[in-house]
Amino acid sequence: MKKKMPSAFGDFGKSQLPRRRFLTRLAILTGSITSALSLFPVIKGKALLNIPLSDQNEAIRESMVEYPCVTGKMKAFLAIPNNESKFPAVIVIHENRGLVPHIKEVTRRMAKEGFLSLAPDALSPVGGTPEDISNVGELFAKLDSNKTTQNFVSAVAYLKTYPNSSGKVGCTGFCWGGAMTNQVAVNCEDLDAAVPYYGRQPEPDDVKKIKAPVLAHYAENDERINAGIAAFEEALKAAGKEYQIFIYPGTGHGFNNDTNPGRYHPEAAKLAWDRTIDFFREKLV
């Protein structure tokens, strides 16, 4: 027991071990749940006193989850502010590289801003995002575009009724995920806010289906994507939709991705992020 207990303390104190699992482990070590419950307040205090301050202030808890969708089940990375409140929710949609560590980190950042954050893996129907993404384009080519859109629409329904959700759901995404964010806005009348980053725009005739307010971010030097901005804005105006469009000077496609030094633009990324968080707080809180 002496050898095992410090590990249990450390895992719990560093928010690596959920409370229920920790109590189960403690009950095994002490011989009964009654003993575990009596020791828990003492152990919790000691654990928190013996870990670095940065770990004591860990703001979120995270896990991989699955939710039902039209192709079966979608794998997703979930990050939640670390208390018992209900939170507005945000779907974070990855680029055309899949659910990579960068997108998980963006999802964590969103949770630390106070949102229940979910990053679905679009490649779930074909086995999920692999560790080696050098040939990931071949997996994207196997996806059915309509079913993929509906799989992300299903994420809205999942978050609407999630126990820690307030019922308000927004969506943001980058590159491929920006285009998918637009498609979720077109195909889901229950979406409450949409923030596409440098994503291909929906067909002008589909814009009238959008119910959610839109905040769209674009790079100045992104000719292929930017070719659709004028028609998109004209359709938004004609349909009387609420929208904002920002184009960031001196930036290229992917300017938010801080794992790509050739594209990352820290000043533009921060400004776009701040605008995104302000927008979600206005529309979802």
Beta strands, then each sheet from edge to edge (+ up, - down):
strand 1: 60-69
strand 2: 72-81
strand 3: 87-93
strand 4: 116-120
strand 5: 165-174
strand 6: 193-197
strand 7: 214-221
strand 8: 243-252
sheet 1: 1+ 2- 4+ 3+ 5+ 6+
sheet 2: 7+ 8+
end
